[in-house]
């Protein structure tokens, strides 16, 4: 049996000090240049003092959203909450601070709240559907570029899952690294899919840690494939699980009013995976 724990957001600087010891593309608005954009996939989000990492940019008409993990808005800080159908969450409308934005964003969608509202019974969805959208203030839309930090892309949406051994990349912005940004970009491999395709198990040179929750995962072609969610602490210890983004988006469209939300591809060409010597 695999024992998992939510990566969990970083909830305070006290926590930082302690742990340091121990689908489809959308045209979107006119994006800011990638080289100068203040808001982009990979920037930190803070929900009720809990810090996570944004994954991708999404649009619906003139509205622009950043993705994050649903558990980043958990109403409790228990990292063992791994069931989105029973775990408590802050409500839609909760303010979210977005690094680089002049105004706070707003929690516009939560897979946890949605699954609870529709009384979801699929155990795999309950375990792995961990996705949320933060709507950006219109004043900040001109500061956005949809390219993932360091890696560029995404080049599209992966709807096929991951092959065992396939190279993947990710980018996390945990404040636990205390400014060591050279450790934010990660490359690793897939250990295969689980949960009926709802989740991908990946292992990277340094695993995702608290504060990396919600990080984007790209496949070897630069397609958006997952959202970093949990850390495995028994079987495949040190590996991470990432919820399948295609399934999470399909769920959003089927069970919420945000039916026209779509993934936005990056303006920067995907640069990886890197050749490791």
C-alpha positions in Angstrom: 0.0 0.0 0.0 1.2 3.5 -0.9 1.0 6.0 2.0 0.6 9.5 0.7 0.6 12.9 2.3 -0.4 16.2 0.8 2.6 18.2 -0.1 0.8 20.9 1.8 1.2 24.6 1.4 3.8 26.5 3.5 1.6 28.2 6.1 4.0 30.5 8.0 7.6 31.6 8.2 7.8 29.8 11.5 7.1 26.6 9.5 9.8 27.6 7.0 12.4 27.9 9.7 11.5 24.6 11.2 11.5 22.6 8.0 14.7 24.2 6.9 16.4 22.4 9.8 14.7 19.1 10.1 -7.3 20.5 -24.1 -6.8 22.9 -25.9 -5.1 26.3 -26.4 -6.9 29.6 -26.1 -6.0 32.8 -28.0 -6.3 34.8 -24.8 -5.6 38.5 -24.4 -2.4 40.3 -25.6 0.1 38.7 -23.3 3.1 40.5 -21.7 6.5 39.6 -23.0 7.8 36.4 -21.3 11.0 38.2 -20.4 9.3 40.8 -18.4 5.9 39.3 -17.3 5.3 39.7 -13.6 2.7 36.9 -13.5 3.3 33.5 -15.1 3.1 29.8 -14.3 5.4 29.0 -11.5 4.8 32.2 -9.4 3.8 31.7 -5.8 0.2 31.9 -4.6 -0.8 32.6 -1.0 -4.3 31.5 0.2 -5.1 32.5 3.7 -1.4 32.6 4.5 -0.7 29.2 2.8 1.9 29.4 0.1 1.7 27.2 -3.0 2.9 27.3 -6.7 0.7 28.2 -9.7 0.7 25.7 -12.6 -0.8 27.0 -15.9 -2.8 30.0 -17.3 -6.4 29.4 -18.3 -8.9 31.7 -20.1 -12.6 31.9 -20.6 -13.5 34.9 -22.7 -11.8 37.9 -21.2 -11.3 36.3 -17.9 -7.8 35.0 -17.0 -7.1 32.3 -14.4 -4.0 30.8 -12.7 -4.3 27.1 -11.7 -3.3 25.9 -8.3 -4.0 22.8 -6.2 -7.4 22.6 -4.5 -5.8 21.7 -1.2 -3.9 25.0 -1.2 -7.3 26.4 0.0 -7.8 23.7 2.6 -9.6 25.0 5.7 -7.4 22.8 7.9 -3.7 22.4 7.8 -3.6 18.6 8.3 -1.3 17.3 5.5 -2.9 13.9 5.8 -6.1 15.1 4.2 -5.9 13.3 0.9 -9.6 12.8 0.1 -11.0 15.8 -1.7 -14.6 14.5 -1.2 -14.4 14.8 2.6 -11.6 17.4 3.3 -12.7 20.9 4.3 -12.0 23.9 2.0 -12.2 27.6 2.1 -15.1 28.9 0.0 -15.3 30.2 -3.5 -14.5 33.9 -3.4 -11.6 33.5 -1.0 -8.9 36.1 -1.8 -5.6 34.7 -3.1 -2.4 36.7 -3.2 -0.5 36.2 -6.5 3.2 37.1 -6.7 3.7 39.8 -9.3 0.0 40.9 -9.3 -1.0 44.3 -8.0 -4.4 43.1 -6.7 -5.5 39.8 -5.0 -7.1 37.2 -7.1 -10.2 35.2 -6.2 -10.7 31.5 -5.8 -13.1 30.8 -8.7 -13.2 27.0 -8.8 -12.2 24.1 -6.4 -12.4 20.5 -7.4 -12.8 19.6 -3.7 -15.9 21.8 -3.2 -17.3 20.7 -6.5 -16.9 17.0 -5.7 -18.6 17.5 -2.3 -21.4 19.4 -3.9 -22.2 16.7 -6.5 -21.6 13.9 -3.9 -18.9 12.3 -6.0 -18.5 8.5 -5.3 -15.5 7.7 -7.5 -12.7 6.9 -5.1 -10.0 7.7 -7.6 -11.5 11.1 -8.3 -11.8 11.8 -4.6 -8.2 10.9 -4.1 -6.5 12.6 -7.0 -8.8 15.4 -8.4 -6.9 18.3 -6.8 -7.3 21.4 -8.9 -8.4 25.0 -8.5 -8.6 28.2 -10.4 -7.7 31.6 -9.2 -9.3 34.4 -11.2 -6.9 37.3 -11.8 -8.1 40.9 -11.4 -8.5 42.6 -14.8 -5.9 45.2 -13.7 -3.3 42.4 -13.8 -4.1 40.7 -17.0 -1.6 42.8 -19.0 1.1 41.6 -16.7 0.6 37.9 -17.6 2.5 35.5 -19.8 1.4 31.9 -20.1 4.9 30.4 -20.5 6.1 28.2 -17.7 9.1 29.6 -15.8 12.5 28.1 -17.0 11.0 25.4 -19.3 8.7 27.4 -21.6 5.6 25.7 -23.0 3.1 24.3 -22.4 2.8 23.2 -26.0 -0.7 21.7 -25.5 -2.6 19.3 -23.3 -1.6 15.7 -22.8 -4.7 13.5 -22.9 -2.9 10.2 -23.1 -1.2 9.8 -19.7 2.5 9.0 -19.2 4.5 6.0 -20.2 6.6 4.4 -17.5 10.1 5.9 -17.9 9.0 8.9 -19.8 10.9 12.1 -19.0 8.9 14.8 -17.2 9.7 18.3 -16.0 8.2 20.6 -13.3 8.8 23.9 -11.7 8.1 24.6 -8.0 8.4 27.8 -6.0 8.4 26.7 -2.4 9.6 29.4 -0.1 11.3 26.7 2.0 14.2 26.9 -0.5 14.9 30.4 0.9 15.8 31.9 -2.4 17.7 28.9 -3.9 15.8 29.4 -7.2 18.3 27.1 -9.1 16.5 24.2 -7.4 13.0 25.3 -8.6 13.3 23.6 -12.0 13.1 19.8 -11.8 13.5 17.0 -14.3 12.7 13.4 -13.7 10.8 10.3 -14.9 7.4 8.8 -14.7 6.9 5.7 -12.7 3.5 5.1 -14.4 -0.1 6.1 -13.9 -2.3 5.2 -11.0 -5.8 5.7 -9.8 -7.4 4.6 -13.1 -5.4 7.3 -14.9 -6.3 10.1 -12.5 -2.7 10.4 -11.2 0.9 10.2 -12.4 3.6 9.0 -10.1 6.9 10.9 -10.9 10.3 11.0 -9.4 12.6 14.0 -9.8 16.2 14.7 -8.8 14.8 16.7 -5.9 11.2 15.9 -5.0 8.4 18.4 -4.7 8.2 19.8 -1.1 5.6 21.8 0.8 5.1 25.1 -1.1 5.5 23.3 -4.5 1.9 22.1 -4.3 0.1 22.8 -7.5 3.3 22.9 -9.6 3.0 22.3 -13.4 4.2 18.9 -14.8 5.0 18.7 -18.5 5.6 15.6 -20.5 8.7 15.1 -22.7 6.9 17.0 -25.6 6.2 20.0 -23.4 2.5 19.2 -23.0 0.7 20.0 -19.8 0.0 16.6 -18.1 -0.4 17.1 -14.4 -0.7 19.2 -11.2 1.7 18.3 -8.4 -0.3 17.2 -5.3 1.1 14.6 -3.0 4.3 13.1 -1.6 4.7 9.3 -1.3 6.3 8.3 2.0 6.2 4.5 1.9 6.2 2.7 -1.5 8.4 4.7 -3.9 9.3 7.0 -1.0 10.2 10.5 -2.2 8.2 10.3 -5.4 5.3 12.7 -6.0 1.8 12.2 -7.4 0.4 14.7 -9.9 -3.3 14.8 -10.8 -4.1 14.3 -14.5 -4.9 17.8 -15.8 -7.0 16.6 -18.7 -9.3 14.7 -16.4 -9.4 17.6 -13.9 -10.5 20.0 -16.7 -13.1 17.6 -18.0 -14.5 17.3 -14.5 -14.6 21.1 -14.1 -16.5 21.5 -17.4 -18.9 18.7 -16.5 -19.8 19.9 -13.0 -19.3 23.7 -12.9 -20.4 26.8 -14.7 -16.9 27.4 -16.1 -17.5 25.2 -19.1 -15.5 27.3 -21.6 -12.3 27.4 -19.6 -9.3 26.3 -21.6 -5.6 25.9 -21.2 -3.4 28.6 -22.7 -0.2 27.5 -24.5 3.0 29.3 -23.8 4.5 31.9 -26.1 8.0 30.5 -25.4 9.1 27.2 -27.0 9.5 24.3 -24.7 13.2 24.0 -24.0 13.4 20.5 -22.4 14.0 17.9 -21.4 17.6 18.6 -20.8 20.3 16.1 -21.7 21.9 15.0 -18.4 25.5 13.8 -18.3 
